[in-house]
Amino acid sequence: MSDPKPPMTPAIRVLLDHKVEFTPHFYKYEEKGGTAVSARELGADEHAVIKTLIMETDSKQPLIVLMHGDQQVSTKQLAREMGVKTVSPCEAAVADKHSGYQVGGTSPFGTKRVMPVYMQKSILELQKVYINGGRKGFLIELDPKEIVRVLKPKVVEIQA
């Protein structure tokens, strides 16, 4: 199911520039299927499929949140971590504008706008994760330590 030649998305360019080892995986994308569909299609554990969420603070400052596919983000805990009143998901059109990707194909790598990244701490306990490569139906498999090396996220405990 994997294809050796990934599409040249901004995410892939960033990974190549940073000499990150990754494996591209393609799957049949289903609208509103989320990580359950990609995990099923790739035969992967949904816990290892990392969702990239574009959120914003009460003052409309955008940010990226990385969370396990089978878990939810505690926006209250994230707001506390950030020292802001509230954090909430962006509307799809706003998220697309900040990231430069379409919702469903959002990668944390190569975003149009540089945004702070917050990553659930337990992601680092996994040996390999699957994260969006910048296109619907396209995930990349890599070592989560590479996410830390390239994106320098704030590692937080924010699962609901």
C-alpha positions as YAML, in Angstrom:
chain: A
units: angstrom
residues:
- id: 1
  name: MET
  ca: [0.00, 0.00, 0.00]
- id: 2
  name: SER
  ca: [2.98, 2.33, 0.28]
- id: 3
  name: ASP
  ca: [4.44, 4.10, -2.69]
- id: 4
  name: PRO
  ca: [8.17, 4.90, -2.85]
- id: 5
  name: LYS
  ca: [7.61, 8.28, -4.52]
- id: 6
  name: PRO
  ca: [5.73, 10.77, -2.34]
- id: 7
  name: PRO
  ca: [4.07, 13.87, -3.82]
- id: 8
  name: MET
  ca: [6.33, 16.93, -3.44]
- id: 9
  name: THR
  ca: [4.23, 18.75, -0.85]
- id: 10
  name: PRO
  ca: [5.69, 21.54, 1.33]
- id: 11
  name: ALA
  ca: [5.78, 18.95, 4.16]
- id: 12
  name: ILE
  ca: [7.91, 16.54, 2.12]
- id: 13
  name: ARG
  ca: [10.28, 19.37, 1.15]
- id: 14
  name: VAL
  ca: [10.81, 20.22, 4.84]
- id: 15
  name: LEU
  ca: [11.45, 16.55, 5.71]
- id: 16
  name: LEU
  ca: [13.94, 16.18, 2.85]
- id: 17
  name: ASP
  ca: [15.69, 19.47, 3.81]
- id: 18
  name: HIS
  ca: [16.10, 18.14, 7.37]
- id: 19
  name: LYS
  ca: [17.18, 14.69, 6.12]
- id: 20
  name: VAL
  ca: [14.35, 12.96, 7.97]
- id: 21
  name: GLU
  ca: [13.87, 9.27, 7.22]
- id: 22
  name: PHE
  ca: [10.21, 8.51, 6.53]
- id: 23
  name: THR
  ca: [8.02, 6.04, 4.70]
- id: 24
  name: PRO
  ca: [5.15, 7.38, 2.57]
- id: 25
  name: HIS
  ca: [1.76, 5.65, 2.79]
- id: 26
  name: PHE
  ca: [-1.27, 6.25, 0.59]
- id: 27
  name: TYR
  ca: [-4.81, 5.23, 1.46]
- id: 28
  name: LYS
  ca: [-8.35, 5.78, 0.17]
- id: 29
  name: TYR
  ca: [-9.43, 9.02, 1.84]
- id: 30
  name: GLU
  ca: [-12.98, 9.24, 3.20]
- id: 31
  name: GLU
  ca: [-14.51, 12.65, 3.95]
- id: 32
  name: LYS
  ca: [-15.00, 13.00, 7.74]
- id: 33
  name: GLY
  ca: [-13.40, 9.56, 8.26]
- id: 34
  name: GLY
  ca: [-10.52, 10.91, 10.34]
- id: 35
  name: THR
  ca: [-7.80, 8.80, 11.87]
- id: 36
  name: ALA
  ca: [-10.08, 5.75, 12.24]
- id: 37
  name: VAL
  ca: [-10.20, 5.41, 8.45]
- id: 38
  name: SER
  ca: [-6.48, 5.98, 7.87]
- id: 39
  name: ALA
  ca: [-5.59, 3.52, 10.66]
- id: 40
  name: ARG
  ca: [-7.95, 0.91, 9.21]
- id: 41
  name: GLU
  ca: [-6.72, 1.42, 5.64]
- id: 42
  name: LEU
  ca: [-3.04, 1.20, 6.66]
- id: 43
  name: GLY
  ca: [-3.53, -1.60, 9.17]
- id: 44
  name: ALA
  ca: [-2.08, 0.66, 11.87]
- id: 45
  name: ASP
  ca: [-3.02, 1.29, 15.49]
- id: 46
  name: GLU
  ca: [-5.12, 4.48, 15.62]
- id: 47
  name: HIS
  ca: [-3.13, 5.53, 18.71]
- id: 48
  name: ALA
  ca: [-0.04, 5.82, 16.44]
- id: 49
  name: VAL
  ca: [-1.88, 7.93, 13.85]
- id: 50
  name: ILE
  ca: [-1.24, 11.52, 14.89]
- id: 51
  name: LYS
  ca: [-3.79, 14.17, 14.05]
- id: 52
  name: THR
  ca: [-2.67, 17.71, 13.22]
- id: 53
  name: LEU
  ca: [-5.16, 20.21, 14.60]
- id: 54
  name: ILE
  ca: [-5.13, 23.92, 13.85]
- id: 55
  name: MET
  ca: [-6.52, 25.78, 16.84]
- id: 56
  name: GLU
  ca: [-6.57, 29.37, 18.03]
- id: 57
  name: THR
  ca: [-6.48, 31.26, 21.30]
- id: 58
  name: ASP
  ca: [-9.15, 33.70, 22.47]
- id: 59
  name: SER
  ca: [-7.05, 36.45, 20.82]
- id: 60
  name: LYS
  ca: [-7.16, 34.52, 17.49]
- id: 61
  name: GLN
  ca: [-3.48, 33.46, 17.62]
- id: 62
  name: PRO
  ca: [-3.21, 30.21, 15.63]
- id: 63
  name: LEU
  ca: [-1.35, 27.15, 16.87]
- id: 64
  name: ILE
  ca: [-0.82, 23.52, 15.93]
- id: 65
  name: VAL
  ca: [-1.75, 20.66, 18.25]
- id: 66
  name: LEU
  ca: [-0.50, 17.10, 17.69]
- id: 67
  name: MET
  ca: [-2.59, 14.40, 19.37]
- id: 68
  name: HIS
  ca: [-3.10, 10.64, 19.16]
- id: 69
  name: GLY
  ca: [-5.85, 9.78, 16.68]
- id: 70
  name: ASP
  ca: [-7.87, 7.90, 19.31]
- id: 71
  name: GLN
  ca: [-7.77, 10.67, 21.91]
- id: 72
  name: GLN
  ca: [-9.21, 14.14, 22.41]
- id: 73
  name: VAL
  ca: [-7.46, 17.39, 23.34]
- id: 74
  name: SER
  ca: [-8.35, 19.05, 26.63]
- id: 75
  name: THR
  ca: [-8.57, 22.63, 25.40]
- id: 76
  name: LYS
  ca: [-8.88, 23.79, 29.03]
- id: 77
  name: GLN
  ca: [-5.58, 22.12, 29.94]
- id: 78
  name: LEU
  ca: [-3.94, 23.49, 26.78]
- id: 79
  name: ALA
  ca: [-5.16, 27.01, 27.59]
- id: 80
  name: ARG
  ca: [-3.67, 26.64, 31.09]
- id: 81
  name: GLU
  ca: [-0.36, 25.44, 29.59]
- id: 82
  name: MET
  ca: [-0.32, 28.46, 27.29]
- id: 83
  name: GLY
  ca: [-1.46, 30.98, 29.90]
- id: 84
  name: VAL
  ca: [-4.48, 32.11, 27.84]
- id: 85
  name: LYS
  ca: [-8.22, 32.19, 28.57]
- id: 86
  name: THR
  ca: [-9.37, 29.75, 25.91]
- id: 87
  name: VAL
  ca: [-8.21, 27.61, 23.01]
- id: 88
  name: SER
  ca: [-10.61, 26.29, 20.39]
- id: 89
  name: PRO
  ca: [-10.44, 24.61, 16.97]
- id: 90
  name: CYS
  ca: [-10.34, 26.97, 13.99]
- id: 91
  name: GLU
  ca: [-13.10, 26.96, 11.39]
- id: 92
  name: ALA
  ca: [-11.96, 24.86, 8.41]
- id: 93
  name: ALA
  ca: [-11.47, 27.86, 6.09]
- id: 94
  name: VAL
  ca: [-9.39, 29.67, 8.75]
- id: 95
  name: ALA
  ca: [-7.33, 26.54, 9.43]
- id: 96
  name: ASP
  ca: [-6.68, 26.16, 5.68]
- id: 97
  name: LYS
  ca: [-5.56, 29.80, 5.46]
- id: 98
  name: HIS
  ca: [-3.09, 29.46, 8.37]
- id: 99
  name: SER
  ca: [-1.66, 26.09, 7.33]
- id: 100
  name: GLY
  ca: [-1.77, 26.35, 3.55]
- id: 101
  name: TYR
  ca: [-3.25, 22.83, 3.53]
- id: 102
  name: GLN
  ca: [-6.84, 21.59, 3.24]
- id: 103
  name: VAL
  ca: [-8.45, 20.20, 6.39]
- id: 104
  name: GLY
  ca: [-8.04, 16.42, 6.11]
- id: 105
  name: GLY
  ca: [-4.63, 16.91, 4.51]
- id: 106
  name: THR
  ca: [-2.99, 19.17, 7.09]
- id: 107
  name: SER
  ca: [0.62, 18.44, 7.95]
- id: 108
  name: PRO
  ca: [2.47, 20.16, 10.79]
- id: 109
  name: PHE
  ca: [5.49, 20.39, 8.47]
- id: 110
  name: GLY
  ca: [5.79, 23.12, 5.85]
- id: 111
  name: THR
  ca: [2.85, 25.23, 6.98]
- id: 112
  name: LYS
  ca: [2.26, 28.51, 5.19]
- id: 113
  name: ARG
  ca: [2.34, 30.42, 8.48]
- id: 114
  name: VAL
  ca: [4.84, 29.56, 11.23]
- id: 115
  name: MET
  ca: [2.81, 28.65, 14.31]
- id: 116
  name: PRO
  ca: [3.75, 27.32, 17.74]
- id: 117
  name: VAL
  ca: [3.37, 23.54, 17.98]
- id: 118
  name: TYR
  ca: [2.07, 21.70, 21.05]
- id: 119
  name: MET
  ca: [2.56, 17.94, 21.11]
- id: 120
  name: GLN
  ca: [0.98, 15.42, 23.48]
- id: 121
  name: LYS
  ca: [3.84, 14.00, 25.59]
- id: 122
  name: SER
  ca: [2.83, 10.32, 25.20]
- id: 123
  name: ILE
  ca: [3.43, 10.50, 21.41]
- id: 124
  name: LEU
  ca: [7.14, 10.29, 22.25]
- id: 125
  name: GLU
  ca: [6.60, 6.85, 23.84]
- id: 126
  name: LEU
  ca: [5.86, 5.39, 20.40]
- id: 127
  name: GLN
  ca: [8.59, 4.04, 18.13]
- id: 128
  name: LYS
  ca: [6.85, 5.05, 14.90]
- id: 129
  name: VAL
  ca: [3.94, 7.35, 14.15]
- id: 130
  name: TYR
  ca: [1.86, 8.15, 11.09]
- id: 131
  name: ILE
  ca: [1.28, 11.85, 10.42]
- id: 132
  name: ASN
  ca: [-0.19, 13.71, 7.47]
- id: 133
  name: GLY
  ca: [2.18, 14.39, 4.58]
- id: 134
  name: GLY
  ca: [0.30, 17.41, 3.27]
- id: 135
  name: ARG
  ca: [-2.42, 15.84, 1.17]
- id: 136
  name: LYS
  ca: [-5.67, 13.95, 1.80]
- id: 137
  name: GLY
  ca: [-5.05, 10.19, 1.74]
- id: 138
  name: PHE
  ca: [-1.30, 10.54, 2.34]
- id: 139
  name: LEU
  ca: [0.45, 9.80, 5.63]
- id: 140
  name: ILE
  ca: [4.13, 9.52, 6.41]
- id: 141
  name: GLU
  ca: [5.55, 7.07, 8.91]
- id: 142
  name: LEU
  ca: [8.46, 8.34, 10.99]
- id: 143
  name: ASP
  ca: [10.13, 8.34, 14.40]
- id: 144
  name: PRO
  ca: [8.32, 10.85, 16.66]
- id: 145
  name: LYS
  ca: [11.72, 12.16, 17.82]
- id: 146
  name: GLU
  ca: [12.08, 13.59, 14.31]
- id: 147
  name: ILE
  ca: [8.94, 15.69, 14.90]
- id: 148
  name: VAL
  ca: [10.67, 17.16, 17.95]
- id: 149
  name: ARG
  ca: [13.93, 17.71, 16.06]
- id: 150
  name: VAL
  ca: [12.29, 19.50, 13.12]
- id: 151
  name: LEU
  ca: [9.33, 21.34, 14.71]
- id: 152
  name: LYS
  ca: [10.66, 21.91, 18.25]
- id: 153
  name: PRO
  ca: [7.18, 21.60, 19.75]
- id: 154
  name: LYS
  ca: [6.28, 22.31, 23.35]
- id: 155
  name: VAL
  ca: [5.69, 18.82, 24.76]
- id: 156
  name: VAL
  ca: [2.59, 18.93, 26.97]
- id: 157
  name: GLU
  ca: [0.08, 16.72, 28.82]
- id: 158
  name: ILE
  ca: [-3.19, 17.79, 27.20]
- id: 159
  name: GLN
  ca: [-5.28, 14.70, 26.54]
- id: 160
  name: ALA
  ca: [-8.89, 14.88, 27.73]
...
